[in-house]
Amino acid sequence: MSVLNSDDSEQLYADADPFGYRSRWYEQRKRAVLLAALPFPLVDRGWEFGCSNGELTAELGTRCTRLLATDLSHHAVKLASERVQQHPGITLQQANHPADWPTGQFDLIVFSEVGYYLDANAFERTVALFATSLAPQGCLVACHWRHPFEGAVRSAEQVHQALDQVLARDTLCRYEDADFLLQAWMAGPSIAQREQLR
């Protein structure tokens, strides 16, 4: 269960862009850093956990043959569906994770700006399920705001430490600045090794 309940979430998305994903350079830059961190130009099956209004979803849709994008808020999913209607490979679903967990494994999982909202039990279960839902050569990317705010039950650093402990994969890359922390985990050879550069 999320400490941000479905009623709160629906109220939040009465504004079509409550976090400024469309309007703020900060958000545009953060998306660019996240997309640059992905280890492959294209993967078969991706999942965005917490798609919000679909700004990142639309860009991930160009990097995944099939992309599942989910959000707690029905209204957010509606906004995202309007944003990504030109991307036939994207499936959008309203879901309350970890109770509503997708089947199968994913080559890419994006867990951005949601890890601090899950209560302790839901967070622990979510992280454990990520470990089984990630394909053997798959990549999980997490990105979180580094400053305290009302409603956050853990910090960005705590979210990423938990992922680091449970995923049992190498850190592909880690980026941090004054405002956000981004980290990607993946098993197997590095990007340079895959392209026989070393």
Secondary structure, DSSP 8 states (H G I E B T S, - for coil): -BSS-HHHHHHHTTSSSTT-TTT-HHHHHHHHHHHHH-S-S-EEEEEEES-TTSHHHHHHTTTEEEEEEEES-HHHHHHHHHHTTT-TTEEEEE--TTTS---S-EEEEEEES-TTTB-HHHHHHHHHHHHHHEEEEEEEEEEEE-S--TT-SS-HHHHHHHHHHHH--EEEEEEE-SSEEEEEEE-SS-HHHHTT--
